[in-house]
């Protein structure tokens, strides 16, 4: 195994980094000395997040980009912007860790600009496509990593292959749980295809129940009320970010074969997430939906 580089040499990109777990992750990594690029949907919120990190860590190296991850066009543009920043900043453009943190919950059926159910588009296809676009930069790292923030809700999910985007019967929690199972299947299949070839390792980080507003943004009154009371039991975002930070920086996860981690320890995921046939099936469907001809 290649030796891991020091913190101040690492370049890390974090999606959904303007609030909650994503902001806590970006802030902690920048404070540790890493070069951090964050992203969010709002220019104003990106500016506020960057200013907050610079206020607390004046010497931090951090910058933000704006993109709506439900849009494949914007994801591809975002990847080009990341490469441009790294080319301008470093002699050799390298991305050491991609943290697919951004997530969404829609209580009502919603389609992206690409005509794809929005929960599936943001929670599964966005990490899939963004990883594809950034793979050449990740492959330049001595120990490239892809960390996708998952959820324990995937334990109660199965892929609805006959209606993957839930056109016939949409229920927000089912869409969310299925997308999180998709994160595990994607991570499993990515490692099978690319770990030996590129040295990159992919992981799923389960943050546990965290006080974040994920179910408050595109939901009705009942869902918002339930979530508001439900998250009172959860940890602060700073606690929820710890597993993502650990998987992004620490050498120990590279010594294990485990793909699913919670509270900085390996955990066996839903066995459906380790089904080789399902993983390949979802991979092929995702390539088609993202208009990727082949990704081997």
SEKEKE-178104 format. One record per residue (C-alpha): x, y negated, z; residue number from 1; residue in three letters. Coordinates in steps of 0.05 Angstrom, whole numbers, plus 5000, padded with zeros to 4 digits. Last residue first. Layout:
     u     v     w  gukol  lumba
     X     Y     Z    NUM    Ala
...
//
This chain:
     u     v     w  gukol  lumba
  4704  4993  4657    296    Unk
  4656  4935  4645    295    Unk
  4623  4941  4577    294    Unk
  4575  4897  4538    293    Unk
  4561  4849  4595    292    Unk
  4494  4815  4581    291    Unk
  4481  4804  4655    290    Unk
  4416  4845  4653    289    Unk
  4452  4899  4612    288    Unk
  4512  4902  4658    287    Unk
  4465  4905  4718    286    Unk
  4427  4964  4688    285    Unk
  4492  5001  4676    284    Unk
  4517  4987  4747    283    Unk
  4450  5007  4777    282    Unk
  4454  5075  4742    281    Unk
  4527  5085  4761    280    Unk
  4511  5073  4834    279    Unk
  4448  5116  4831    278    Unk
  4488  5175  4803    277    Unk
  4544  5166  4854    276    Unk
  4497  5163  4914    275    Unk
  4536  5127  4968    274    Unk
  4484  5072  4980    273    Unk
  4430  5125  4987    272    Unk
  4469  5151  5047    271    Unk
  4450  5087  5084    270    Unk
  4516  5060  5108    269    Unk
  4567  5094  5154    268    Unk
  4599  5041  5198    267    Unk
  4670  5015  5199    266    Unk
  4687  4965  5253    265    Unk
  4695  4889  5250    264    Unk
  4625  4878  5281    263    Unk
  4596  4916  5222    262    Unk
  4634  4946  5164    261    Unk
  4613  4985  5102    260    Unk
  4665  5007  5050    259    Unk
  4703  5057  5093    258    Unk
  4765  5088  5061    257    Unk
  4809  5059  5116    256    Unk
  4880  5029  5116    255    Unk
  4857  4969  5075    254    Unk
  4810  4950  5132    253    Unk
  4871  4941  5177    252    Unk
  4907  4887  5137    251    Unk
  4863  4830  5164    250    Unk
  4845  4771  5120    249    Unk
  4781  4778  5080    248    Unk
  4753  4837  5118    247    Unk
  4764  4803  5185    246    Unk
  4734  4737  5160    245    Unk
  4672  4773  5134    244    Unk
  4666  4811  5200    243    Unk
  4673  4747  5241    242    Unk
  4621  4706  5203    241    Unk
  4562  4731  5244    240    Unk
  4595  4706  5308    239    Unk
  4605  4636  5280    238    Unk
  4534  4639  5253    237    Unk
  4506  4644  5324    236    Unk
  4479  4711  5344    235    Unk
  4407  4734  5336    234    Unk
  4350  4743  5385    233    Unk
  4322  4674  5369    232    Unk
  4324  4699  5297    231    Unk
  4257  4734  5304    230    Unk
  4219  4673  5329    229    Unk
  4235  4628  5270    228    Unk
  4231  4688  5223    227    Unk
  4159  4703  5242    226    Unk
  4137  4631  5236    225    Unk
  4172  4622  5169    224    Unk
  4141  4686  5143    223    Unk
  4071  4664  5165    222    Unk
  4078  4593  5138    221    Unk
  4101  4612  5068    220    Unk
  4172  4624  5045    219    Unk
  4225  4595  4999    218    Unk
  4273  4564  5050    217    Unk
  4255  4594  5117    216    Unk
  4277  4666  5106    215    Unk
  4351  4649  5100    214    Unk
  4349  4598  5157    213    Unk
  4406  4630  5197    212    Unk
  4409  4652  5269    211    Unk
  4444  4719  5258    210    Unk
  4422  4791  5263    209    Unk
  4481  4835  5246    208    Unk
  4537  4808  5204    207    Unk
  4542  4869  5158    206    Unk
  4603  4860  5114    205    Unk
  4605  4903  5051    204    Unk
  4674  4918  5024    203    Unk
  4711  4919  4957    202    Unk
  4784  4935  4949    201    Unk
  4828  4910  4892    200    Unk
  4889  4953  4875    199    Unk
  4876  4943  4801    198    Unk
  4867  5013  4769    197    Unk
  4862  5054  4833    196    Unk
  4811  5006  4863    195    Unk
  4774  4992  4798    194    Unk
  4721  5043  4779    193    Unk
  4708  5080  4844    192    Unk
  4717  5017  4884    191    Unk
  4667  4979  4841    190    Unk
  4618  5037  4846    189    Unk
  4616  5037  4922    188    Unk
  4612  4961  4926    187    Unk
  4555  4959  4875    186    Unk
  4517  5013  4912    185    Unk
  4526  4977  4978    184    Unk
  4503  4910  4949    183    Unk
  4444  4944  4915    182    Unk
  4421  4969  4984    181    Unk
  4419  4895  5002    180    Unk
  4377  4879  4940    179    Unk
  4329  4935  4960    178    Unk
  4320  4905  5029    177    Unk
  4306  4836  5001    176    Unk
  4255  4859  4950    175    Unk
  4221  4902  5002    174    Unk
  4219  4843  5050    173    Unk
  4189  4797  4997    172    Unk
  4133  4843  4975    171    Unk
  4119  4847  4900    170    Unk
  4075  4899  4869    169    Unk
  4075  4909  4794    168    Unk
  4135  4865  4776    167    Unk
  4178  4894  4832    166    Unk
  4244  4878  4798    165    Unk
  4266  4951  4799    164    Unk
  4199  4978  4777    163    Unk
  4210  5050  4757    162    Unk
  4277  5051  4793    161    Unk
  4250  5029  4860    160    Unk
  4317  5034  4895    159    Unk
  4309  5055  4968    158    Unk
  4309  5014  5031    157    Unk
  4306  5022  5106    156    Unk
  4381  5026  5118    155    Unk
  4388  4965  5072    154    Unk
  4357  4922  5127    153    Unk
  4424  4927  5163    152    Unk
  4446  4871  5117    151    Unk
  4502  4857  5068    150    Unk
  4553  4803  5058    149    Unk
  4596  4822  4999    148    Unk
  4672  4821  5008    147    Unk
  4715  4830  4946    146    Unk
  4789  4838  4961    145    Unk
  4854  4830  4924    144    Unk
  4916  4857  4958    143    Unk
  4978  4832  4921    142    Unk
  4932  4785  4882    141    Unk
  4935  4780  4806    140    Unk
  4876  4829  4800    139    Unk
  4832  4779  4837    138    Unk
  4844  4727  4783    137    Unk
  4828  4776  4727    136    Unk
  4765  4800  4766    135    Unk
  4735  4730  4772    134    Unk
  4682  4737  4718    133    Unk
  4663  4808  4737    132    Unk
  4661  4791  4811    131    Unk
  4615  4732  4794    130    Unk
  4570  4778  4753    129    Unk
  4560  4830  4807    128    Unk
  4557  4780  4864    127    Unk
  4503  4742  4825    126    Unk
  4466  4805  4803    125    Unk
  4454  4830  4874    124    Unk
  4430  4777  4922    123    Unk
  4415  4720  4874    122    Unk
  4384  4757  4815    121    Unk
  4350  4811  4856    120    Unk
  4318  4759  4901    119    Unk
  4300  4717  4840    118    Unk
  4264  4768  4797    117    Unk
  4298  4760  4729    116    Unk
  4273  4716  4672    115    Unk
  4341  4684  4660    114    Unk
  4317  4618  4690    113    Unk
  4303  4658  4753    112    Unk
  4235  4688  4768    111    Unk
  4195  4683  4832    110    Unk
  4149  4733  4865    109    Unk
  4129  4704  4932    108    Unk
  4163  4712  5000    107    Unk
  4230  4696  4969    106    Unk
  4294  4711  5008    105    Unk
  4362  4688  4986    104    Unk
  4435  4704  4996    103    Unk
  4502  4671  4987    102    Unk
  4560  4708  5021    101    Unk
  4597  4739  4962    100    Unk
  4666  4729  4992     99    Unk
  4719  4733  4938     98    Unk
  4789  4744  4966     97    Unk
  4859  4736  4939     96    Unk
  4845  4692  4879     95    Unk
  4909  4678  4840     94    Unk
  4930  4624  4791     93    Unk
  5007  4623  4788     92    Unk
  5041  4556  4796     91    Unk
  4984  4536  4841     90    Unk
  4937  4476  4846     89    Unk
  4919  4460  4774     88    Unk
  4912  4532  4753     87    Unk
  4873  4548  4817     86    Unk
  4824  4491  4805     85    Unk
  4814  4511  4732     84    Unk
  4802  4583  4751     83    Unk
  4749  4562  4801     82    Unk
  4716  4517  4749     81    Unk
  4713  4575  4699     80    Unk
  4681  4620  4751     79    Unk
  4629  4565  4765     78    Unk
  4612  4559  4691     77    Unk
  4599  4634  4689     76    Unk
  4555  4629  4751     75    Unk
  4519  4569  4722     74    Unk
  4499  4607  4659     73    Unk
  4479  4667  4701     72    Unk
  4430  4623  4739     71    Unk
  4405  4649  4807     70    Unk
  4473  4628  4834     69    Unk
  4456  4554  4830     68    Unk
  4524  4520  4827     67    Unk
  4563  4464  4860     66    Unk
  4637  4468  4876     65    Unk
  4672  4453  4942     64    Unk
  4744  4440  4962     63    Unk
  4787  4460  5021     62    Unk
  4860  4456  5042     61    Unk
  4858  4440  5115     60    Unk
  4904  4387  5146     59    Unk
  4847  4347  5177     58    Unk
  4815  4409  5208     57    Unk
  4752  4388  5246     56    Unk
  4738  4328  5202     55    Unk
  4762  4364  5140     54    Unk
  4713  4421  5153     53    Unk
  4655  4372  5164     52    Unk
  4673  4332  5102     51    Unk
  4672  4395  5060     50    Unk
  4605  4415  5088     49    Unk
  4576  4345  5077     48    Unk
  4600  4342  5005     47    Unk
  4572  4411  4990     46    Unk
  4506  4391  5021     45    Unk
  4502  4329  4977     44    Unk
  4520  4367  4913     43    Unk
  4467  4419  4928     42    Unk
  4469  4492  4906     41    Unk
  4530  4513  4946     40    Unk
  4602  4534  4936     39    Unk
  4666  4539  4976     38    Unk
  4738  4540  4955     37    Unk
  4787  4555  5011     36    Unk
  4863  4553  5013     35    Unk
  4879  4591  5076     34    Unk
  4908  4557  5138     33    Unk
  4870  4588  5195     32    Unk
  4825  4527  5199     31    Unk
  4807  4537  5126     30    Unk
  4787  4608  5142     29    Unk
  4745  4587  5201     28    Unk
  4709  4532  5163     27    Unk
  4695  4575  5103     26    Unk
  4666  4631  5146     25    Unk
  4624  4584  5189     24    Unk
  4598  4551  5126     23    Unk
  4579  4618  5096     22    Unk
  4548  4645  5160     21    Unk
  4500  4588  5166     20    Unk
  4506  4527  5121     19    Unk
  4543  4498  5061     18    Unk
  4584  4559  5042     17    Unk
  4535  4599  5001     16    Unk
  4592  4628  4962     15    Unk
  4662  4634  4992     14    Unk
  4725  4633  4950     13    Unk
  4792  4650  4982     12    Unk
  4864  4635  4966     11    Unk
  4916  4664  5013     10    Unk
  4986  4637  5023      9    Unk
  4972  4603  5089      8    Unk
  4945  4668  5118      7    Unk
  5009  4708  5105      6    Unk
  5011  4760  5050      5    Unk
  4991  4832  5058      4    Unk
  5043  4885  5040      3    Unk
  5024  4931  4983      2    Unk
  5000  5000  5000      1    Unk
//
